[in-house]
């Protein structure tokens, strides 16, 4: 578990206790694929966001996806 760095739970994570989050492997994997599709020019930001929302049943806007692509897929380091 990792301490939440803001008010909103980021895409690819779920809140496990108030103020704490953990990664959702299937969402993080789909996020990586969507970002790769954007990087190769296969999908636009809007197309990638739509694909990702349909794939994971969790909404994300094209602006939110662009921000995650800029910040990186993993916002929290996994403790091992």
VOKEBA-26724 format. One line per field, with one value per atom (N, C-alpha, C): atom name; residue in one letter; x, y, z; residue number from 1. Coordinates in nm, 2 decimals, padded with zeros to 4 digits, always signed. Each point is the difference from the previous one (the first is absolute). Layout:
<rs>
a	c(CA,...);
r	c(A,...);
xx	c(X,...);
yy	c(Y,...);
zz	c(Z,...);
k	c(NUM,...);
</rs>
This chain:
<rs>
a	c(N,CA,C,N,CA,C,N,CA,C,N,CA,C,N,CA,C,N,CA,C,N,CA,C,N,CA,C,N,CA,C,N,CA,C,N,CA,C,N,CA,C,N,CA,C,N,CA,C,N,CA,C,N,CA,C,N,CA,C,N,CA,C,N,CA,C,N,CA,C,N,CA,C,N,CA,C,N,CA,C,N,CA,C,N,CA,C,N,CA,C,N,CA,C,N,CA,C,N,CA,C,N,CA,C,N,CA,C,N,CA,C,N,CA,C,N,CA,C,N,CA,C,N,CA,C,N,CA,C,N,CA,C,N,CA,C,N,CA,C,N,CA,C,N,CA,C,N,CA,C,N,CA,C,N,CA,C,N,CA,C,N,CA,C,N,CA,C,N,CA,C,N,CA,C,N,CA,C,N,CA,C,N,CA,C,N,CA,C,N,CA,C,N,CA,C,N,CA,C,N,CA,C,N,CA,C,N,CA,C,N,CA,C,N,CA,C,N,CA,C,N,CA,C,N,CA,C,N,CA,C,N,CA,C,N,CA,C,N,CA,C,N,CA,C,N,CA,C,N,CA,C,N,CA,C,N,CA,C,N,CA,C,N,CA,C,N,CA,C,N,CA,C,N,CA,C,N,CA,C);
r	c(X,X,X,X,X,X,X,X,X,X,X,X,X,X,X,X,X,X,X,X,X,X,X,X,X,X,X,X,X,X,X,X,X,X,X,X,X,X,X,X,X,X,X,X,X,X,X,X,X,X,X,X,X,X,X,X,X,X,X,X,X,X,X,X,X,X,X,X,X,X,X,X,X,X,X,X,X,X,X,X,X,X,X,X,X,X,X,X,X,X,X,X,X,X,X,X,X,X,X,X,X,X,X,X,X,X,X,X,X,X,X,X,X,X,X,X,X,X,X,X,X,X,X,X,X,X,X,X,X,X,X,X,X,X,X,X,X,X,X,X,X,X,X,X,X,X,X,X,X,X,X,X,X,X,X,X,X,X,X,X,X,X,X,X,X,X,X,X,X,X,X,X,X,X,X,X,X,X,X,X,X,X,X,X,X,X,X,X,X,X,X,X,X,X,X,X,X,X,X,X,X,X,X,X,X,X,X,X,X,X,X,X,X,X,X,X,X,X,X,X,X,X,X,X,X,X,X,X,X,X,X,X,X,X,X,X,X,X,X,X);
xx	c(+00.08,-00.08,+00.09,-00.05,+00.07,-00.09,+00.06,-00.08,-00.04,-00.13,-00.05,+00.06,+00.05,+00.07,-00.10,-00.12,-00.10,-00.14,-00.10,-00.13,-00.07,+00.04,-00.06,+00.09,-00.06,+00.07,+00.03,+00.13,+00.04,-00.04,-00.02,-00.03,+00.11,-00.04,+00.09,+00.02,-00.06,+00.01,-00.14,-00.01,-00.13,+00.03,-00.09,+00.01,-00.02,+00.09,-00.01,-00.05,+00.04,-00.04,+00.00,-00.06,-00.01,+00.15,+00.03,+00.13,+00.11,-00.04,+00.10,-00.05,+00.10,-00.04,+00.10,-00.05,+00.09,-00.03,+00.10,-00.02,-00.09,-00.07,-00.08,+00.07,+00.06,+00.09,-00.07,-00.12,-00.07,-00.02,-00.03,-00.01,+00.13,+00.11,+00.13,+00.05,-00.03,+00.05,-00.08,-00.13,-00.08,+00.05,+00.03,+00.05,+00.13,+00.09,+00.13,-00.03,-00.09,-00.03,-00.06,-00.09,-00.06,+00.11,+00.09,+00.11,+00.09,+00.03,+00.08,-00.07,-00.13,-00.08,+00.00,+00.00,+00.01,+00.14,+00.10,+00.14,+00.03,-00.06,+00.03,-00.09,-00.10,-00.08,-00.12,-00.02,-00.11,-00.13,+00.00,-00.12,+00.03,-00.11,+00.01,-00.02,+00.01,-00.02,-00.15,-00.09,-00.14,-00.03,+00.05,-00.02,+00.06,+00.11,+00.07,-00.08,-00.05,-00.08,-00.13,-00.07,-00.12,+00.03,+00.10,+00.04,+00.03,+00.07,+00.04,-00.12,-00.10,-00.12,-00.08,-00.01,-00.08,+00.07,+00.13,+00.08,-00.01,+00.00,+00.01,-00.13,-00.10,-00.12,+00.02,+00.10,+00.03,+00.03,-00.07,+00.01,+00.14,+00.04,+00.12,-00.02,+00.03,-00.01,+00.13,-00.01,+00.13,+00.10,-00.05,+00.10,+00.06,-00.08,+00.05,+00.10,-00.03,+00.10,+00.13,-00.01,+00.12,+00.08,-00.06,+00.07,+00.07,-00.07,+00.06,+00.12,-00.02,+00.11,+00.13,-00.03,+00.11,+00.06,-00.08,+00.05,+00.06,-00.05,+00.05,-00.12,+00.01,-00.10,-00.01,+00.12,+00.00,+00.03,-00.10,+00.01,+00.06,-00.01,+00.04,+00.10,+00.11,+00.10,-00.05,+00.01,-00.05,+00.11,-00.05,+00.09,+00.02,+00.12,+00.01,+00.05);
yy	c(-00.12,+00.12,+00.12,+00.11,+00.12,+00.12,+00.10,+00.11,+00.08,+00.04,+00.07,+00.14,+00.05,+00.13,+00.11,-00.02,+00.10,-00.04,+00.07,-00.03,-00.11,-00.01,-00.09,-00.13,-00.11,-00.13,-00.01,-00.01,+00.00,-00.13,+00.02,-00.12,-00.11,-00.12,-00.11,-00.03,+00.07,-00.02,-00.01,-00.06,+00.00,+00.03,+00.06,+00.04,-00.12,-00.04,-00.12,+00.04,+00.12,+00.06,+00.15,+00.07,+00.15,+00.05,+00.06,+00.06,-00.09,-00.13,-00.09,-00.07,-00.02,-00.07,-00.11,-00.09,-00.11,-00.01,-00.05,-00.01,-00.11,+00.02,-00.11,-00.05,-00.11,-00.05,+00.00,-00.04,+00.00,+00.14,+00.10,+00.14,+00.06,-00.03,+00.05,-00.06,-00.13,-00.06,+00.06,+00.02,+00.07,+00.14,+00.07,+00.14,+00.00,-00.10,+00.00,-00.03,-00.09,-00.03,+00.13,+00.07,+00.12,+00.10,+00.02,+00.10,-00.04,-00.13,-00.05,+00.03,-00.02,+00.02,+00.15,+00.09,+00.14,+00.04,-00.06,+00.03,-00.05,-00.10,-00.05,+00.06,+00.08,+00.07,-00.08,-00.12,-00.09,+00.06,+00.06,+00.07,+00.14,+00.09,+00.13,+00.00,+00.11,+00.00,-00.04,+00.06,-00.03,-00.15,-00.06,-00.14,-00.09,+00.04,-00.09,+00.01,+00.12,+00.01,-00.07,+00.00,-00.08,-00.15,-00.04,-00.14,-00.05,+00.09,-00.04,+00.00,+00.09,+00.00,-00.12,-00.04,-00.12,-00.13,+00.00,-00.12,-00.02,+00.10,-00.01,+00.03,+00.05,+00.04,+00.11,+00.08,+00.11,+00.12,+00.11,+00.12,+00.07,+00.05,+00.09,+00.10,+00.12,+00.10,+00.00,+00.06,+00.00,+00.09,+00.11,+00.08,-00.07,-00.08,-00.09,-00.10,-00.06,-00.09,+00.07,+00.12,+00.07,+00.03,+00.04,+00.03,-00.13,-00.11,-00.13,-00.04,+00.03,-00.04,+00.09,+00.13,+00.09,-00.04,-00.04,-00.03,-00.14,-00.09,-00.14,-00.09,-00.12,-00.10,-00.02,-00.02,-00.03,+00.13,+00.05,+00.12,-00.03,-00.12,-00.04,-00.12,+00.01,-00.11,-00.12,-00.12,-00.12,-00.04,-00.03,-00.04,-00.15,-00.05,-00.13,-00.09);
zz	c(+00.00,+00.00,+00.00,-00.06,-00.01,+00.04,+00.06,+00.04,-00.12,-00.01,-00.11,+00.00,-00.12,-00.01,-00.04,-00.02,-00.03,+00.05,-00.05,+00.04,-00.09,-00.12,-00.10,-00.01,+00.00,-00.02,-00.15,-00.04,-00.14,-00.07,-00.13,-00.08,+00.02,+00.01,+00.03,+00.14,+00.09,+00.14,+00.06,+00.12,+00.07,+00.15,+00.06,+00.14,+00.09,+00.09,+00.08,+00.14,+00.05,+00.12,-00.02,+00.09,-00.03,+00.00,-00.12,-00.02,-00.05,-00.02,-00.05,-00.13,-00.09,-00.13,-00.03,-00.09,-00.05,-00.15,-00.07,-00.14,-00.04,-00.12,-00.06,-00.12,+00.01,-00.11,-00.14,-00.01,-00.13,-00.06,+00.09,-00.05,-00.04,+00.08,-00.03,-00.13,-00.03,-00.12,-00.12,+00.01,-00.10,-00.03,+00.11,-00.01,-00.08,+00.03,-00.08,-00.15,-00.03,-00.14,-00.07,+00.07,-00.06,-00.02,+00.09,-00.02,-00.12,-00.01,-00.11,-00.13,-00.01,-00.12,-00.04,+00.10,-00.02,-00.05,+00.06,-00.04,-00.14,-00.05,-00.13,-00.11,+00.05,-00.09,-00.05,+00.06,-00.03,+00.04,+00.12,+00.06,+00.03,-00.02,+00.06,+00.15,+00.07,+00.14,+00.03,-00.08,+00.02,-00.03,-00.11,-00.03,+00.11,+00.05,+00.10,+00.13,+00.04,+00.12,-00.01,-00.12,-00.02,+00.01,-00.07,+00.01,+00.14,+00.08,+00.13,+00.09,-00.01,+00.07,-00.02,-00.13,-00.04,+00.05,+00.00,+00.04,+00.15,+00.08,+00.14,+00.08,-00.07,+00.06,+00.11,-00.03,+00.09,-00.09,+00.03,-00.09,+00.01,-00.11,+00.00,-00.12,+00.02,-00.11,-00.08,-00.12,-00.08,+00.07,+00.07,+00.07,+00.12,+00.07,+00.11,-00.05,-00.11,-00.06,-00.04,-00.06,-00.04,+00.13,+00.11,+00.12,+00.05,+00.00,+00.05,-00.09,-00.13,-00.10,+00.04,+00.03,+00.04,+00.13,+00.10,+00.13,+00.01,-00.08,+00.01,+00.04,-00.03,+00.03,+00.15,+00.06,+00.15,+00.07,+00.08,+00.08,+00.13,+00.05,+00.13,-00.02,+00.07,-00.01,+00.08,-00.06,+00.07,+00.10,+00.12,+00.10,+00.00,+00.00,-00.02,+00.10);
k	c(1,1,1,2,2,2,3,3,3,4,4,4,5,5,5,6,6,6,7,7,7,8,8,8,9,9,9,10,10,10,11,11,11,12,12,12,13,13,13,14,14,14,15,15,15,16,16,16,17,17,17,18,18,18,19,19,19,20,20,20,21,21,21,22,22,22,23,23,23,24,24,24,25,25,25,26,26,26,27,27,27,28,28,28,29,29,29,30,30,30,31,31,31,32,32,32,33,33,33,34,34,34,35,35,35,36,36,36,37,37,37,38,38,38,39,39,39,40,40,40,41,41,41,42,42,42,43,43,43,44,44,44,45,45,45,46,46,46,47,47,47,48,48,48,49,49,49,50,50,50,51,51,51,52,52,52,53,53,53,54,54,54,55,55,55,56,56,56,57,57,57,58,58,58,59,59,59,60,60,60,61,61,61,62,62,62,63,63,63,64,64,64,65,65,65,66,66,66,67,67,67,68,68,68,69,69,69,70,70,70,71,71,71,72,72,72,73,73,73,74,74,74,75,75,75,76,76,76,77,77,77,78,78,78,79,79,79,80,80,80);
</rs>
